[in-house]
Amino acid sequence: MNEQLEVLQDKHMAQMSQLQQQKIQGAQQNQANNPGIRTVEEKKTTAGFVEEVGKFTIVDGGITLEEMVNALNSLGVTPKEMGSILRAIKAAGALQADIKET
């Protein structure tokens, strides 16, 4: 699962880099098409994440889907995050259930 999270993080960083490159190219093209006009960026936006210390729990014999959902709910996981977590667990082969999205 860590490998999948790393892949998602790498894809996100690549997308952020691509968006920044498109923004730079757009500004350069604007300057080339409009002599005498310059593009100035006044605001810089950055994105990142902070990893907080957490706990791992070893569960003997597995848990039910209901127990997992209840545990994630108790952590304050949003419905969107819950879906992402369950899909990642399913993709890793650790969930023997069908996920139906409505």
Buried (B, 14 or more C-beta within 10 A) or exposed (E): EEEEEEEEEEEEEEEEEEEEEEEEEEBEEEEEEEEEEEEEEEEEEEEEEEEEEEEEEEEEEEEEEEEBBEEBEEEEBEEEEBEEBBBBBBEEEEBEEEEEEE
